[in-house]
Amino acid sequence: MNTPDIGVGKAMLRELRALPQTAGWMRILSGLCGCMVLASCGEGVLDPRGPVGGAERVILYNATAVMLTVGIPVILLTLLAAWWFRASNRRAKFRPELVYAGRIELIVWSIPALVILFLGGMAWIGAHDLDPPKQLEASTTPLEIEVVSLDWRWLFIYPTEHIATINHFVVPAGVPVHFRLTSTSVMNSFFIPQIGSQIYTMPGMTTQLNLQVDKPGRYEGISAQFSGPGFSDMRFAVTAGSTEEFERWLVEVRECGGALDGPTFAQLARPTKAGGELTYGAVPEDPFDAVAHGRVSTHWSSTEAL
């Protein structure tokens, strides 16, 4: 054996020795990727904390199961056909007449039609059961909250309690919440992934939404509609606790002071990026109706909107 052959043999031996270590690292990387995929399911639509979010997850799972009843057999049959009609299989026969076989055509088109009927039925029933303005079945009176999407912040007004907050709000767990939503200038989208039901906010209009948080905790809400340069920071927090904790929070907010009057709201309505959380212990002039009926001027110059 000459020298080049010896060098090639040593290189192959080193590669063979490294194979177990490489396989071990591949197993570790595969496990980490699996953990990352599973971790992404937390704090989202697959981890609901309310009846609306739970019902939406059921619809999502059912729709996925129906689609998999077609997807999995198609994948398996494709692999089976590729294996059976391989060039080395002499038992496979060429059957050109099957291209226009009526029975096969019936099966090929009837199964997708049934899938569409099932998915359409689930969407129809689910859309009516989870209609946003439809009140939730509960023994307690819903908590009223008015939502105004600003550029680029969220204003939450408690009309009965006469307080307001910016970029965060607090609700008692287990109590239904009735939202009335509008926008000052452009269309936006109000969405709490773990609670459910994304809904749009539109200038000069009012939309309604009914939600409920079952478990105490802090949940993230987002703007799901691109609305300008401050869209990416247009987030808010939802804190749910016991009824006693909610009552104590109301007292603390009123003691903190601050009033959401006309000049204060006019300043809030000006475009602001990445605004922090604020609270107002009094709302002498509720601006919601004025915003919802288009009586608030929101015409900004190009420099003010940046």
LONU-914804 format. One line per field, with one value per residue (C-alpha): chain; x, y, z; residue number from 1. Coordinates in Angstrom, 2 decimals, padded with zeros to 5 digits. Layout:
N
mol A;...
xx X;...
yy Y;...
zz Z;...
seq NUM;...
end
This chain:
306
mol A;A;A;A;A;A;A;A;A;A;A;A;A;A;A;A;A;A;A;A;A;A;A;A;A;A;A;A;A;A;A;A;A;A;A;A;A;A;A;A;A;A;A;A;A;A;A;A;A;A;A;A;A;A;A;A;A;A;A;A;A;A;A;A;A;A;A;A;A;A;A;A;A;A;A;A;A;A;A;A;A;A;A;A;A;A;A;A;A;A;A;A;A;A;A;A;A;A;A;A;A;A;A;A;A;A;A;A;A;A;A;A;A;A;A;A;A;A;A;A;A;A;A;A;A;A;A;A;A;A;A;A;A;A;A;A;A;A;A;A;A;A;A;A;A;A;A;A;A;A;A;A;A;A;A;A;A;A;A;A;A;A;A;A;A;A;A;A;A;A;A;A;A;A;A;A;A;A;A;A;A;A;A;A;A;A;A;A;A;A;A;A;A;A;A;A;A;A;A;A;A;A;A;A;A;A;A;A;A;A;A;A;A;A;A;A;A;A;A;A;A;A;A;A;A;A;A;A;A;A;A;A;A;A;A;A;A;A;A;A;A;A;A;A;A;A;A;A;A;A;A;A;A;A;A;A;A;A;A;A;A;A;A;A;A;A;A;A;A;A;A;A;A;A;A;A;A;A;A;A;A;A;A;A;A;A;A;A;A;A;A;A;A;A;A;A;A;A;A;A;A;A;A;A;A;A
xx 000.00;001.48;001.57;-001.54;-003.61;-002.35;-003.33;-006.83;-007.24;-006.23;-008.65;-011.50;-010.59;-010.73;-014.14;-015.43;-014.18;-015.92;-019.25;-020.49;-019.65;-021.39;-024.46;-024.51;-024.40;-027.15;-029.34;-028.73;-029.55;-032.71;-033.80;-033.18;-035.16;-038.04;-037.97;-037.99;-041.01;-042.90;-041.90;-043.36;-046.80;-046.83;-048.36;-050.21;-053.42;-052.59;-052.40;-055.77;-056.82;-060.49;-063.62;-063.36;-059.70;-060.45;-063.26;-061.03;-058.34;-060.90;-061.87;-058.20;-057.52;-060.63;-059.77;-056.21;-057.47;-059.86;-057.12;-054.70;-057.21;-056.42;-052.82;-051.41;-052.98;-051.90;-048.30;-048.28;-049.87;-047.37;-044.46;-046.09;-046.64;-043.04;-041.78;-044.06;-043.51;-039.75;-037.66;-036.42;-039.92;-040.85;-044.23;-045.50;-047.64;-048.33;-052.11;-052.91;-056.66;-056.70;-056.15;-059.84;-061.24;-064.61;-064.28;-060.88;-062.12;-065.08;-062.81;-060.24;-062.84;-065.33;-062.84;-061.69;-065.34;-066.21;-063.25;-064.45;-067.96;-066.61;-064.36;-067.12;-069.54;-067.10;-066.35;-070.07;-071.00;-067.92;-068.43;-071.93;-071.04;-068.07;-069.64;-067.75;-070.85;-072.53;-072.53;-070.92;-073.01;-072.23;-074.02;-072.24;-072.68;-069.97;-067.29;-067.48;-064.24;-063.91;-060.89;-059.42;-056.49;-054.21;-051.09;-049.44;-050.85;-053.91;-056.28;-058.60;-061.46;-063.60;-066.83;-068.51;-065.43;-064.42;-060.74;-058.47;-055.17;-052.65;-051.11;-052.43;-055.64;-056.77;-059.78;-061.11;-060.63;-063.83;-065.83;-066.93;-065.68;-067.60;-065.38;-066.47;-063.71;-062.92;-059.90;-058.76;-057.22;-056.54;-057.86;-056.15;-056.63;-057.10;-055.84;-054.99;-053.75;-054.37;-057.82;-059.12;-061.00;-059.05;-061.27;-060.73;-060.94;-062.02;-062.29;-065.83;-067.18;-067.72;-067.11;-067.95;-066.18;-066.94;-064.09;-063.32;-060.10;-060.42;-057.01;-055.13;-051.96;-050.43;-051.10;-049.74;-051.94;-050.79;-051.83;-052.40;-052.84;-050.04;-050.91;-047.73;-044.12;-045.02;-046.97;-044.29;-044.28;-048.07;-048.46;-050.37;-050.61;-053.66;-053.54;-056.17;-056.62;-059.26;-062.22;-060.61;-057.36;-059.29;-061.09;-057.78;-056.33;-059.24;-058.58;-054.88;-055.58;-057.95;-055.41;-052.67;-054.59;-054.39;-057.38;-058.11;-059.62;-059.83;-056.28;-054.77;-056.54;-055.51;-051.91;-052.35;-053.86;-050.69;-048.46;-046.08;-043.87;-043.28;-045.26;-045.18;-047.98;-050.03;-053.05;-055.66;-057.66;-060.50;-062.21;-064.35;-064.95;-065.21;-063.76;-064.96;-068.22;-066.50;-063.87;-066.42;-068.52;-065.52;-065.60;-061.89;-059.42;-056.50;-054.87;-051.11;-048.33;-045.62;-043.17;-045.67;-046.50;-042.87
yy 000.00;003.33;006.48;008.20;005.09;005.11;008.79;008.14;005.17;007.20;009.98;007.47;005.96;009.37;010.01;006.65;007.35;010.73;009.25;008.30;011.77;013.41;011.22;012.19;015.87;015.37;013.73;016.63;019.20;017.28;017.26;020.98;021.71;019.63;021.50;024.84;023.78;022.67;025.81;027.97;026.51;028.21;031.63;031.54;030.38;026.75;027.63;029.35;030.87;031.53;029.91;031.73;030.81;027.20;026.93;028.40;025.82;023.02;024.38;024.57;020.99;019.66;021.43;020.09;016.54;016.76;018.03;015.34;012.64;013.68;014.83;011.70;009.15;011.26;011.34;007.59;006.73;008.98;007.16;003.79;004.65;005.86;002.63;000.30;001.91;002.08;001.07;-002.17;-003.51;-005.79;-006.65;-003.09;-002.77;000.32;000.96;004.01;003.34;004.23;007.90;008.31;005.65;006.79;005.09;006.60;010.04;009.69;008.87;011.55;014.34;013.19;013.09;016.75;017.77;016.08;017.79;021.19;020.42;019.42;022.48;024.78;023.32;023.76;027.33;028.14;026.70;028.11;031.58;031.75;030.23;032.59;035.70;038.58;040.62;037.52;037.63;034.79;032.59;033.67;034.35;037.68;041.02;041.69;044.27;047.14;048.36;050.86;050.46;053.20;052.38;055.41;056.00;053.85;053.02;051.44;053.41;051.46;053.28;051.84;053.86;052.58;052.96;056.30;055.38;054.79;053.12;053.16;049.95;047.77;046.86;044.66;042.33;039.90;036.24;034.35;037.49;038.16;041.38;043.35;045.50;048.40;049.29;052.15;053.91;057.50;057.55;054.21;050.65;048.48;045.01;044.09;040.60;038.70;035.30;033.33;034.84;034.74;036.56;039.09;042.03;045.24;048.78;051.34;055.14;056.45;052.99;050.81;047.07;044.82;041.86;039.54;037.68;036.08;035.17;031.97;031.81;034.58;035.77;038.34;037.98;039.81;041.61;042.80;044.84;042.37;045.00;047.07;050.69;052.68;053.02;052.43;049.23;046.83;048.39;048.63;046.05;045.91;043.73;042.07;041.24;038.92;038.33;037.67;040.01;041.31;042.07;043.88;046.03;046.89;047.85;050.22;051.93;052.26;053.78;056.37;057.27;057.74;060.67;062.06;062.90;061.96;065.29;066.91;068.37;065.13;063.04;065.46;064.95;061.15;061.10;062.55;059.92;058.36;055.30;052.73;054.52;053.13;052.14;054.96;055.16;057.88;057.93;060.02;060.40;063.55;063.59;060.17;060.63;057.27;058.45;061.47;059.21;056.61;059.27;060.90;064.14;064.02;065.64;063.34;064.97;064.95;066.36;064.10;065.20;064.70;061.18;060.02
zz 000.00;-001.00;001.12;-000.28;000.50;004.10;004.47;003.14;005.47;008.52;007.56;007.22;010.60;012.27;010.74;011.95;015.47;015.44;014.38;017.89;019.22;016.25;016.76;020.43;019.60;017.03;019.66;022.03;019.34;018.40;022.03;022.38;019.22;020.55;023.86;022.04;019.97;023.08;024.99;022.23;023.03;026.44;027.01;023.71;022.08;022.98;026.69;027.34;030.66;029.95;028.50;025.17;024.69;025.68;023.13;020.42;021.21;020.83;017.40;016.41;017.54;015.79;012.54;012.70;013.30;010.34;008.03;009.22;008.23;004.66;004.98;006.64;004.22;001.22;002.46;003.17;-000.20;-001.99;-000.37;-001.07;-004.74;-005.13;-003.55;-005.53;-008.94;-008.57;-011.56;-009.95;-009.17;-012.10;-010.56;-010.99;-014.12;-016.17;-016.06;-018.21;-018.05;-014.33;-015.17;-015.93;-013.58;-012.25;-008.85;-008.20;-009.27;-006.89;-003.96;-004.82;-004.95;-002.32;000.56;000.17;-000.24;003.07;004.75;003.53;004.81;008.23;008.49;007.30;009.84;012.71;011.63;011.32;014.72;016.44;014.95;016.40;019.77;020.18;018.70;020.41;021.39;022.86;026.65;028.56;030.78;034.33;037.59;038.17;036.46;033.84;034.53;032.04;030.42;027.57;025.29;023.10;020.81;020.57;018.49;019.85;023.25;024.81;027.02;029.36;031.09;033.89;033.42;036.59;038.80;037.13;036.77;033.76;032.93;030.10;028.69;031.52;033.29;036.17;036.34;038.95;038.01;037.27;036.48;032.87;031.30;028.68;026.47;024.28;021.85;019.48;017.96;017.66;014.19;012.44;012.60;015.17;016.65;020.32;021.16;024.37;023.10;026.30;026.87;023.30;020.53;018.52;017.57;015.61;016.88;014.28;014.36;014.52;015.40;018.47;018.67;021.58;023.13;026.06;027.78;031.11;032.90;034.93;036.59;038.43;036.76;034.45;030.73;027.72;025.21;021.81;018.83;015.99;013.26;011.74;012.52;012.06;013.24;016.93;016.26;017.52;021.01;021.28;024.03;027.28;030.38;031.93;035.65;037.11;040.83;043.42;043.95;047.15;045.33;042.63;045.22;046.90;043.53;042.90;046.23;045.46;042.03;043.49;046.16;043.56;042.13;038.64;036.47;032.87;031.82;028.40;028.24;029.59;026.96;024.21;025.27;025.40;021.93;020.40;018.73;021.26;020.85;023.60;026.28;029.82;032.19;033.76;036.06;036.61;039.81;038.37;034.99;035.18;031.40;029.78;026.26;024.90;023.32;021.76;020.20;019.09;017.33;015.64;017.61;018.51;016.13;015.32;012.32;012.84;010.74;009.35;012.07;014.91;013.72;013.79
seq 1;2;3;4;5;6;7;8;9;10;11;12;13;14;15;16;17;18;19;20;21;22;23;24;25;26;27;28;29;30;31;32;33;34;35;36;37;38;39;40;41;42;43;44;45;46;47;48;49;50;51;52;53;54;55;56;57;58;59;60;61;62;63;64;65;66;67;68;69;70;71;72;73;74;75;76;77;78;79;80;81;82;83;84;85;86;87;88;89;90;91;92;93;94;95;96;97;98;99;100;101;102;103;104;105;106;107;108;109;110;111;112;113;114;115;116;117;118;119;120;121;122;123;124;125;126;127;128;129;130;131;132;133;134;135;136;137;138;139;140;141;142;143;144;145;146;147;148;149;150;151;152;153;154;155;156;157;158;159;160;161;162;163;164;165;166;167;168;169;170;171;172;173;174;175;176;177;178;179;180;181;182;183;184;185;186;187;188;189;190;191;192;193;194;195;196;197;198;199;200;201;202;203;204;205;206;207;208;209;210;211;212;213;214;215;216;217;218;219;220;221;222;223;224;225;226;227;228;229;230;231;232;233;234;235;236;237;238;239;240;241;242;243;244;245;246;247;248;249;250;251;252;253;254;255;256;257;258;259;260;261;262;263;264;265;266;267;268;269;270;271;272;273;274;275;276;277;278;279;280;281;282;283;284;285;286;287;288;289;290;291;292;293;294;295;296;297;298;299;300;301;302;303;304;305;306
end
